[in-house]
Amino acid sequence: MARTTMDHPGEQAAQDPIRLLAIRDTPLSLDEVFRVVGDDAAGGTALFVGTVRNHDGGADVAELGYSTHPTAEAEMRRVAEKVVAAFPVRALAAVHRVGDLAVGDLAVVVAVSCPHRAEAFEACRKLIDDLKHEVPIWKHQRFSDGKEEWVGAC
């Protein structure tokens, strides 16, 4: 007899797989994000960390700041719900920094756990890509030569 994906009690759908969504003006924690996506029925967890790099478009970045629209957290939830609907997500988390950040600081951390690694990788990539394109978060880059620029949507 063929097994279905729900033959084992541990494979039942998670109560609410969206465990953490936040926009914060304090440093982000990899440990916190990894911990909240832990799930005994998940065989794979994918985590993406976005950091402030020291260059962009051939110019040296001195620092940057992130700001958001008041609807940003609601948009994060909408994006997360789409990922949960498209993949067998056991748990999902996403946090993004706002305010002034230095080179090397964590800007965004997202994680997804799924029954298998391929699903976790795909769901995590979809989550970060859609957050970058759909959530109203803007980056204000300041370069070492004194120039600056605004970059829309993360």
ROMAR-236799 format. One line per field, with one value per atom (N, C-alpha, C): residue number from 1; residue in three letters; chain; x, y, z. Coordinates in nm, 2 decimals, always signed. Last residue first. Layout:
<rs>
num = NUM:...
residu = ALA:...
chaine = A:...
x = X:...
y = Y:...
z = Z:...
</rs>
This chain:
<rs>
num = 154:154:154:153:153:153:152:152:152:151:151:151:150:150:150:149:149:149:148:148:148:147:147:147:146:146:146:145:145:145:144:144:144:143:143:143:142:142:142:141:141:141:140:140:140:139:139:139:138:138:138:137:137:137:136:136:136:135:135:135:134:134:134:133:133:133:132:132:132:131:131:131:130:130:130:129:129:129:128:128:128:127:127:127:126:126:126:125:125:125:124:124:124:123:123:123:122:122:122:121:121:121:120:120:120:119:119:119:118:118:118:117:117:117:116:116:116:115:115:115:114:114:114:113:113:113:112:112:112:111:111:111:110:110:110:109:109:109:108:108:108:107:107:107:106:106:106:105:105:105:104:104:104:103:103:103:102:102:102:101:101:101:100:100:100:99:99:99:98:98:98:97:97:97:96:96:96:95:95:95:94:94:94:93:93:93:92:92:92:91:91:91:90:90:90:89:89:89:88:88:88:87:87:87:86:86:86:85:85:85:84:84:84:83:83:83:82:82:82:81:81:81:80:80:80:79:79:79:78:78:78:77:77:77:76:76:76:75:75:75:74:74:74:73:73:73:72:72:72:71:71:71:70:70:70:69:69:69:68:68:68:67:67:67:66:66:66:65:65:65:64:64:64:63:63:63:62:62:62:61:61:61:60:60:60:59:59:59:58:58:58:57:57:57:56:56:56:55:55:55:54:54:54:53:53:53:52:52:52:51:51:51:50:50:50:49:49:49:48:48:48:47:47:47:46:46:46:45:45:45:44:44:44:43:43:43:42:42:42:41:41:41:40:40:40:39:39:39:38:38:38:37:37:37:36:36:36:35:35:35:34:34:34:33:33:33:32:32:32:31:31:31:30:30:30:29:29:29:28:28:28:27:27:27:26:26:26:25:25:25:24:24:24:23:23:23:22:22:22:21:21:21:20:20:20:19:19:19:18:18:18:17:17:17:16:16:16:15:15:15:14:14:14:13:13:13:12:12:12:11:11:11:10:10:10:9:9:9:8:8:8:7:7:7:6:6:6:5:5:5:4:4:4:3:3:3:2:2:2:1:1:1
residu = CYS:CYS:CYS:ALA:ALA:ALA:GLY:GLY:GLY:VAL:VAL:VAL:TRP:TRP:TRP:GLU:GLU:GLU:GLU:GLU:GLU:LYS:LYS:LYS:GLY:GLY:GLY:ASP:ASP:ASP:SER:SER:SER:PHE:PHE:PHE:ARG:ARG:ARG:GLN:GLN:GLN:HIS:HIS:HIS:LYS:LYS:LYS:TRP:TRP:TRP:ILE:ILE:ILE:PRO:PRO:PRO:VAL:VAL:VAL:GLU:GLU:GLU:HIS:HIS:HIS:LYS:LYS:LYS:LEU:LEU:LEU:ASP:ASP:ASP:ASP:ASP:ASP:ILE:ILE:ILE:LEU:LEU:LEU:LYS:LYS:LYS:ARG:ARG:ARG:CYS:CYS:CYS:ALA:ALA:ALA:GLU:GLU:GLU:PHE:PHE:PHE:ALA:ALA:ALA:GLU:GLU:GLU:ALA:ALA:ALA:ARG:ARG:ARG:HIS:HIS:HIS:PRO:PRO:PRO:CYS:CYS:CYS:SER:SER:SER:VAL:VAL:VAL:ALA:ALA:ALA:VAL:VAL:VAL:VAL:VAL:VAL:VAL:VAL:VAL:ALA:ALA:ALA:LEU:LEU:LEU:ASP:ASP:ASP:GLY:GLY:GLY:VAL:VAL:VAL:ALA:ALA:ALA:LEU:LEU:LEU:ASP:ASP:ASP:GLY:GLY:GLY:VAL:VAL:VAL:ARG:ARG:ARG:HIS:HIS:HIS:VAL:VAL:VAL:ALA:ALA:ALA:ALA:ALA:ALA:LEU:LEU:LEU:ALA:ALA:ALA:ARG:ARG:ARG:VAL:VAL:VAL:PRO:PRO:PRO:PHE:PHE:PHE:ALA:ALA:ALA:ALA:ALA:ALA:VAL:VAL:VAL:VAL:VAL:VAL:LYS:LYS:LYS:GLU:GLU:GLU:ALA:ALA:ALA:VAL:VAL:VAL:ARG:ARG:ARG:ARG:ARG:ARG:MET:MET:MET:GLU:GLU:GLU:ALA:ALA:ALA:GLU:GLU:GLU:ALA:ALA:ALA:THR:THR:THR:PRO:PRO:PRO:HIS:HIS:HIS:THR:THR:THR:SER:SER:SER:TYR:TYR:TYR:GLY:GLY:GLY:LEU:LEU:LEU:GLU:GLU:GLU:ALA:ALA:ALA:VAL:VAL:VAL:ASP:ASP:ASP:ALA:ALA:ALA:GLY:GLY:GLY:GLY:GLY:GLY:ASP:ASP:ASP:HIS:HIS:HIS:ASN:ASN:ASN:ARG:ARG:ARG:VAL:VAL:VAL:THR:THR:THR:GLY:GLY:GLY:VAL:VAL:VAL:PHE:PHE:PHE:LEU:LEU:LEU:ALA:ALA:ALA:THR:THR:THR:GLY:GLY:GLY:GLY:GLY:GLY:ALA:ALA:ALA:ALA:ALA:ALA:ASP:ASP:ASP:ASP:ASP:ASP:GLY:GLY:GLY:VAL:VAL:VAL:VAL:VAL:VAL:ARG:ARG:ARG:PHE:PHE:PHE:VAL:VAL:VAL:GLU:GLU:GLU:ASP:ASP:ASP:LEU:LEU:LEU:SER:SER:SER:LEU:LEU:LEU:PRO:PRO:PRO:THR:THR:THR:ASP:ASP:ASP:ARG:ARG:ARG:ILE:ILE:ILE:ALA:ALA:ALA:LEU:LEU:LEU:LEU:LEU:LEU:ARG:ARG:ARG:ILE:ILE:ILE:PRO:PRO:PRO:ASP:ASP:ASP:GLN:GLN:GLN:ALA:ALA:ALA:ALA:ALA:ALA:GLN:GLN:GLN:GLU:GLU:GLU:GLY:GLY:GLY:PRO:PRO:PRO:HIS:HIS:HIS:ASP:ASP:ASP:MET:MET:MET:THR:THR:THR:THR:THR:THR:ARG:ARG:ARG:ALA:ALA:ALA:MET:MET:MET
chaine = A:A:A:A:A:A:A:A:A:A:A:A:A:A:A:A:A:A:A:A:A:A:A:A:A:A:A:A:A:A:A:A:A:A:A:A:A:A:A:A:A:A:A:A:A:A:A:A:A:A:A:A:A:A:A:A:A:A:A:A:A:A:A:A:A:A:A:A:A:A:A:A:A:A:A:A:A:A:A:A:A:A:A:A:A:A:A:A:A:A:A:A:A:A:A:A:A:A:A:A:A:A:A:A:A:A:A:A:A:A:A:A:A:A:A:A:A:A:A:A:A:A:A:A:A:A:A:A:A:A:A:A:A:A:A:A:A:A:A:A:A:A:A:A:A:A:A:A:A:A:A:A:A:A:A:A:A:A:A:A:A:A:A:A:A:A:A:A:A:A:A:A:A:A:A:A:A:A:A:A:A:A:A:A:A:A:A:A:A:A:A:A:A:A:A:A:A:A:A:A:A:A:A:A:A:A:A:A:A:A:A:A:A:A:A:A:A:A:A:A:A:A:A:A:A:A:A:A:A:A:A:A:A:A:A:A:A:A:A:A:A:A:A:A:A:A:A:A:A:A:A:A:A:A:A:A:A:A:A:A:A:A:A:A:A:A:A:A:A:A:A:A:A:A:A:A:A:A:A:A:A:A:A:A:A:A:A:A:A:A:A:A:A:A:A:A:A:A:A:A:A:A:A:A:A:A:A:A:A:A:A:A:A:A:A:A:A:A:A:A:A:A:A:A:A:A:A:A:A:A:A:A:A:A:A:A:A:A:A:A:A:A:A:A:A:A:A:A:A:A:A:A:A:A:A:A:A:A:A:A:A:A:A:A:A:A:A:A:A:A:A:A:A:A:A:A:A:A:A:A:A:A:A:A:A:A:A:A:A:A:A:A:A:A:A:A:A:A:A:A:A:A:A:A:A:A:A:A:A:A:A:A:A:A:A:A:A:A:A:A:A:A:A:A:A:A:A:A:A:A:A:A:A:A:A:A:A:A:A:A:A:A:A:A:A:A:A:A:A:A:A:A:A:A:A:A:A:A:A:A:A:A
x = +1.39:+1.51:+1.63:+1.26:+1.22:+1.34:+1.50:+1.36:+1.35:+1.76:+1.73:+1.59:+1.92:+1.81:+1.78:+2.26:+2.14:+2.04:+2.53:+2.44:+2.33:+2.88:+2.75:+2.66:+3.11:+3.01:+2.88:+3.28:+3.31:+3.21:+3.16:+3.28:+3.32:+2.80:+2.93:+3.04:+2.51:+2.60:+2.74:+2.18:+2.32:+2.40:+1.89:+1.96:+2.11:+1.64:+1.78:+1.83:+1.31:+1.40:+1.53:+1.04:+1.15:+1.25:+0.76:+0.81:+0.91:+0.79:+0.78:+0.84:+0.86:+0.72:+0.70:+1.13:+1.06:+0.92:+1.22:+1.30:+1.22:+1.02:+1.04:+1.11:+1.08:+0.95:+0.96:+1.34:+1.32:+1.19:+1.28:+1.37:+1.35:+1.09:+1.06:+1.15:+1.23:+1.11:+1.07:+1.43:+1.46:+1.34:+1.28:+1.36:+1.39:+1.17:+1.08:+1.16:+1.40:+1.31:+1.22:+1.51:+1.58:+1.49:+1.29:+1.34:+1.42:+1.28:+1.16:+1.21:+1.52:+1.50:+1.38:+1.50:+1.59:+1.56:+1.17:+1.29:+1.37:+0.97:+1.01:+1.14:+1.11:+1.02:+1.06:+1.17:+1.19:+1.08:+1.33:+1.22:+1.26:+1.43:+1.45:+1.32:+1.61:+1.49:+1.52:+1.72:+1.74:+1.61:+1.89:+1.77:+1.81:+2.13:+2.02:+1.89:+2.40:+2.29:+2.17:+2.70:+2.57:+2.48:+2.89:+2.90:+2.78:+2.88:+2.93:+2.95:+2.60:+2.74:+2.77:+2.29:+2.37:+2.51:+2.01:+2.14:+2.22:+1.68:+1.77:+1.91:+1.58:+1.56:+1.66:+1.61:+1.65:+1.60:+1.38:+1.45:+1.49:+1.30:+1.32:+1.41:+1.10:+1.17:+1.18:+1.03:+1.06:+1.13:+0.84:+0.89:+0.92:+0.77:+0.79:+0.87:+0.69:+0.66:+0.68:+0.56:+0.64:+0.59:+0.54:+0.51:+0.58:+0.44:+0.54:+0.49:+0.24:+0.31:+0.40:+0.16:+0.06:+0.12:+0.39:+0.33:+0.23:+0.42:+0.52:+0.46:+0.19:+0.21:+0.31:+0.26:+0.14:+0.15:+0.48:+0.50:+0.38:+0.34:+0.45:+0.47:+0.18:+0.12:+0.22:+0.38:+0.28:+0.22:+0.49:+0.57:+0.48:+0.27:+0.32:+0.41:+0.27:+0.15:+0.19:+0.51:+0.49:+0.37:+0.46:+0.57:+0.55:+0.30:+0.24:+0.34:+0.46:+0.38:+0.32:+0.77:+0.63:+0.56:+1.10:+0.99:+0.86:+1.46:+1.33:+1.22:+1.80:+1.68:+1.56:+2.11:+2.00:+1.88:+2.47:+2.34:+2.23:+2.81:+2.71:+2.58:+3.00:+3.04:+2.94:+3.08:+2.97:+3.03:+3.25:+3.27:+3.15:+3.12:+3.15:+3.17:+3.03:+3.17:+3.21:+2.78:+2.79:+2.93:+2.90:+2.78:+2.80:+3.06:+3.06:+2.92:+3.05:+3.13:+3.14:+2.72:+2.85:+2.92:+2.53:+2.57:+2.71:+2.37:+2.45:+2.49:+2.12:+2.17:+2.25:+2.09:+2.14:+2.18:+1.87:+1.94:+1.97:+1.84:+1.85:+1.93:+1.64:+1.73:+1.72:+1.62:+1.60:+1.70:+1.47:+1.55:+1.52:+1.29:+1.41:+1.51:+1.05:+1.13:+1.26:+0.92:+0.88:+0.96:+1.02:+1.06:+1.02:+1.15:+1.03:+1.07:+1.26:+1.28:+1.15:+1.23:+1.18:+1.21:+1.33:+1.19:+1.14:+1.61:+1.54:+1.39:+1.68:+1.70:+1.62:+1.62:+1.55:+1.56:+1.80:+1.66:+1.58:+2.05:+2.01:+1.86:+2.08:+2.06:+2.01:+1.93:+1.99:+1.97:+1.99:+1.92:+2.00:+1.98:+2.05:+1.97:+1.68:+1.79:+1.86:+1.46:+1.56:+1.68:+1.28:+1.34:+1.44:+1.00:+1.09:+1.14:+0.91:+0.93:+1.02:+0.77:+0.78:+0.80:+0.76:+0.82:+0.83:+0.61:+0.65:+0.70:+0.39:+0.45:+0.48:+0.25:+0.39:+0.46:+0.05:+0.07:+0.22:+0.05:-0.06:-0.05:+0.16:+0.19:+0.07:+0.00:+0.03:+0.06:+0.16:+0.04:+0.08:+0.37:+0.36:+0.24:+0.34:+0.43:+0.43:+0.17:+0.11:+0.21:+0.20:+0.26:+0.20:+0.06:+0.04:+0.10:+0.07:+0.01:-0.01:+0.15:+0.24:+0.18:+0.08:+0.05:+0.14:+0.22:+0.20:+0.16:+0.06:+0.14:+0.11:+0.08:+0.00:+0.09
y = +4.73:+4.66:+4.68:+4.94:+4.80:+4.72:+5.15:+5.11:+4.97:+5.34:+5.22:+5.17:+5.65:+5.57:+5.46:+5.76:+5.72:+5.64:+5.99:+5.90:+5.87:+6.10:+6.08:+5.99:+6.08:+6.18:+6.17:+5.87:+5.99:+6.10:+5.66:+5.72:+5.85:+5.69:+5.64:+5.72:+5.57:+5.68:+5.62:+5.46:+5.43:+5.56:+5.37:+5.50:+5.47:+5.16:+5.17:+5.30:+5.08:+5.15:+5.16:+4.86:+4.89:+4.96:+4.73:+4.87:+4.90:+4.42:+4.49:+4.63:+4.31:+4.35:+4.43:+4.24:+4.31:+4.36:+4.13:+4.23:+4.31:+3.93:+4.04:+4.15:+3.76:+3.84:+3.95:+3.67:+3.74:+3.82:+3.54:+3.66:+3.74:+3.34:+3.43:+3.56:+3.19:+3.26:+3.37:+3.09:+3.18:+3.26:+2.93:+3.03:+3.14:+2.74:+2.83:+2.95:+2.61:+2.68:+2.78:+2.50:+2.60:+2.68:+2.34:+2.44:+2.55:+2.16:+2.24:+2.36:+2.03:+2.10:+2.20:+1.91:+2.02:+2.10:+1.84:+1.81:+1.93:+1.96:+1.82:+1.78:+2.28:+2.20:+2.06:+2.61:+2.47:+2.39:+2.91:+2.83:+2.68:+3.25:+3.10:+3.03:+3.55:+3.47:+3.33:+3.86:+3.72:+3.65:+4.16:+4.08:+3.94:+4.29:+4.37:+4.29:+4.29:+4.21:+4.30:+4.47:+4.45:+4.36:+4.52:+4.40:+4.37:+4.87:+4.76:+4.64:+4.97:+4.98:+4.86:+5.14:+5.02:+5.05:+5.32:+5.32:+5.20:+5.17:+5.26:+5.25:+4.82:+4.96:+5.05:+4.48:+4.59:+4.72:+4.21:+4.31:+4.42:+3.86:+3.99:+4.08:+3.58:+3.69:+3.81:+3.23:+3.35:+3.45:+2.93:+3.04:+3.16:+2.58:+2.70:+2.80:+2.40:+2.37:+2.49:+2.42:+2.49:+2.44:+2.32:+2.25:+2.30:+2.61:+2.51:+2.44:+2.79:+2.73:+2.62:+2.89:+2.83:+2.75:+3.00:+2.89:+2.82:+3.21:+3.11:+2.98:+3.37:+3.31:+3.20:+3.44:+3.36:+3.29:+3.61:+3.49:+3.39:+3.83:+3.75:+3.61:+3.91:+3.87:+3.78:+3.98:+3.87:+3.82:+4.20:+4.08:+3.96:+4.37:+4.32:+4.20:+4.43:+4.36:+4.30:+4.56:+4.43:+4.36:+4.79:+4.69:+4.56:+5.01:+4.88:+4.77:+5.24:+5.18:+5.04:+5.18:+5.23:+5.17:+5.22:+5.14:+5.23:+5.24:+5.29:+5.22:+5.19:+5.14:+5.21:+5.33:+5.33:+5.27:+5.28:+5.29:+5.29:+5.37:+5.32:+5.33:+5.36:+5.40:+5.35:+5.18:+5.22:+5.24:+5.27:+5.23:+5.28:+5.17:+5.28:+5.21:+4.98:+5.03:+5.14:+4.91:+4.98:+5.05:+4.91:+4.89:+4.97:+4.78:+4.84:+4.82:+4.64:+4.76:+4.83:+4.53:+4.51:+4.65:+4.41:+4.54:+4.52:+4.09:+4.19:+4.31:+3.85:+3.96:+4.06:+3.51:+3.63:+3.73:+3.24:+3.34:+3.46:+2.90:+3.03:+3.12:+2.61:+2.70:+2.83:+2.28:+2.42:+2.51:+1.97:+2.07:+2.21:+1.81:+1.75:+1.85:+1.87:+1.93:+1.85:+1.78:+1.72:+1.77:+1.94:+1.80:+1.73:+2.25:+2.17:+2.03:+2.59:+2.45:+2.37:+2.85:+2.77:+2.62:+2.97:+2.97:+2.89:+2.93:+2.86:+2.85:+3.10:+2.95:+2.88:+3.35:+3.30:+3.15:+3.34:+3.36:+3.30:+3.32:+3.22:+3.22:+3.56:+3.44:+3.33:+3.86:+3.74:+3.62:+4.21:+4.09:+3.97:+4.52:+4.41:+4.28:+4.72:+4.66:+4.55:+4.79:+4.89:+4.85:+4.56:+4.60:+4.71:+4.39:+4.49:+4.56:+4.04:+4.17:+4.26:+3.74:+3.84:+3.97:+3.40:+3.53:+3.62:+3.18:+3.19:+3.33:+3.04:+3.17:+3.21:+2.81:+2.80:+2.93:+2.71:+2.83:+2.84:+2.41:+2.50:+2.63:+2.21:+2.29:+2.38:+1.91:+2.05:+2.12:+1.60:+1.69:+1.83:+1.43:+1.50:+1.59:+1.30:+1.41:+1.49:+1.08:+1.20:+1.32:+0.97:+0.97:+1.10:+1.01:+0.89:+0.89:+1.22:+1.25:+1.12:+1.15:+1.24:+1.27:+0.80:+0.94:+1.02:+0.50:+0.59:+0.73:+0.22:+0.34:+0.43:-0.12:+0.00:+0.12
z = -0.04:+0.01:-0.09:-0.23:-0.19:-0.16:-0.38:-0.35:-0.32:-0.27:-0.34:-0.29:-0.29:-0.23:-0.33:-0.23:-0.32:-0.24:-0.22:-0.16:-0.26:-0.18:-0.26:-0.18:-0.04:+0.00:-0.08:-0.09:-0.16:-0.13:+0.05:+0.11:+0.04:+0.05:+0.00:+0.06:+0.18:+0.18:+0.15:+0.08:+0.09:+0.09:+0.20:+0.18:+0.20:+0.11:+0.15:+0.11:+0.21:+0.13:+0.19:+0.18:+0.26:+0.17:+0.12:+0.11:+0.21:-0.04:+0.09:+0.08:-0.29:-0.26:-0.13:-0.33:-0.44:-0.40:-0.09:-0.15:-0.26:-0.05:+0.04:-0.02:-0.27:-0.27:-0.17:-0.20:-0.33:-0.32:+0.05:+0.04:-0.09:-0.04:+0.07:+0.06:-0.24:-0.27:-0.17:-0.07:-0.18:-0.23:+0.09:+0.15:+0.04:-0.09:-0.01:+0.05:-0.18:-0.27:-0.20:+0.06:-0.02:-0.11:+0.13:+0.22:+0.15:-0.08:-0.05:+0.04:-0.04:-0.17:-0.15:+0.22:+0.19:+0.07:+0.36:+0.28:+0.24:+0.52:+0.54:+0.47:+0.62:+0.54:+0.56:+0.74:+0.75:+0.69:+0.67:+0.64:+0.67:+0.74:+0.75:+0.72:+0.71:+0.68:+0.69:+0.80:+0.82:+0.80:+0.71:+0.70:+0.73:+0.79:+0.75:+0.74:+1.01:+0.95:+0.92:+0.93:+1.01:+0.94:+0.74:+0.82:+0.90:+0.77:+0.69:+0.78:+0.98:+0.94:+0.85:+0.97:+0.98:+0.93:+1.09:+1.04:+1.07:+1.03:+1.10:+1.03:+1.05:+1.00:+1.08:+0.96:+1.03:+0.97:+0.96:+0.88:+0.97:+0.96:+1.04:+0.95:+0.94:+0.87:+0.95:+0.93:+1.01:+0.91:+0.95:+0.87:+0.96:+0.93:+1.01:+0.92:+0.74:+0.87:+0.96:+0.41:+0.52:+0.65:+0.13:+0.26:+0.38:-0.06:-0.02:+0.11:-0.10:-0.22:-0.19:+0.14:+0.05:-0.06:+0.24:+0.31:+0.22:+0.05:+0.06:+0.13:+0.12:-0.02:-0.02:+0.38:+0.36:+0.22:+0.33:+0.40:+0.38:+0.20:+0.13:+0.20:+0.41:+0.29:+0.21:+0.60:+0.63:+0.50:+0.47:+0.50:+0.53:+0.47:+0.35:+0.37:+0.74:+0.68:+0.55:+0.77:+0.84:+0.78:+0.60:+0.57:+0.64:+0.62:+0.59:+0.57:+0.67:+0.78:+0.75:+0.50:+0.50:+0.61:+0.64:+0.59:+0.58:+0.59:+0.64:+0.57:+0.66:+0.60:+0.67:+0.57:+0.65:+0.58:+0.56:+0.50:+0.61:+0.49:+0.58:+0.50:+0.28:+0.41:+0.52:+0.00:+0.09:+0.23:-0.29:-0.16:-0.07:-0.61:-0.52:-0.38:-0.79:-0.81:-0.71:-0.69:-0.82:-0.84:-0.37:-0.45:-0.58:-0.07:-0.20:-0.27:+0.17:+0.16:+0.03:+0.27:+0.21:+0.19:+0.53:+0.46:+0.40:+0.46:+0.54:+0.46:+0.50:+0.42:+0.51:+0.52:+0.60:+0.50:+0.52:+0.44:+0.53:+0.57:+0.64:+0.54:+0.57:+0.50:+0.56:+0.69:+0.73:+0.64:+0.67:+0.61:+0.66:+0.79:+0.76:+0.70:+1.04:+0.93:+0.91:+1.26:+1.13:+1.01:+1.47:+1.46:+1.33:+1.40:+1.40:+1.38:+1.42:+1.46:+1.46:+1.39:+1.28:+1.31:+1.62:+1.60:+1.49:+1.59:+1.70:+1.67:+1.38:+1.36:+1.47:+1.50:+1.38:+1.36:+1.72:+1.74:+1.62:+1.59:+1.68:+1.70:+1.45:+1.38:+1.47:+1.53:+1.59:+1.50:+1.47:+1.45:+1.50:+1.67:+1.60:+1.59:+1.63:+1.71:+1.63:+1.50:+1.50:+1.59:+1.29:+1.42:+1.40:+1.19:+1.15:+1.28:+1.17:+1.24:+1.17:+1.23:+1.13:+1.20:+1.31:+1.35:+1.22:+1.22:+1.36:+1.41:+1.04:+1.04:+1.18:+1.08:+1.04:+1.04:+1.31:+1.24:+1.20:+1.33:+1.37:+1.30:+1.05:+1.17:+1.20:+0.94:+0.92:+1.05:+1.02:+1.01:+1.00:+1.06:+0.93:+0.91:+1.29:+1.29:+1.16:+1.22:+1.29:+1.29:+0.89:+1.02:+1.09:+0.65:+0.72:+0.86:+0.47:+0.60:+0.68:+0.22:+0.29:+0.43:+0.20:+0.16:+0.25:+0.07:+0.18:+0.12:-0.08:-0.10:+0.02:+0.00:+0.00:+0.00
</rs>
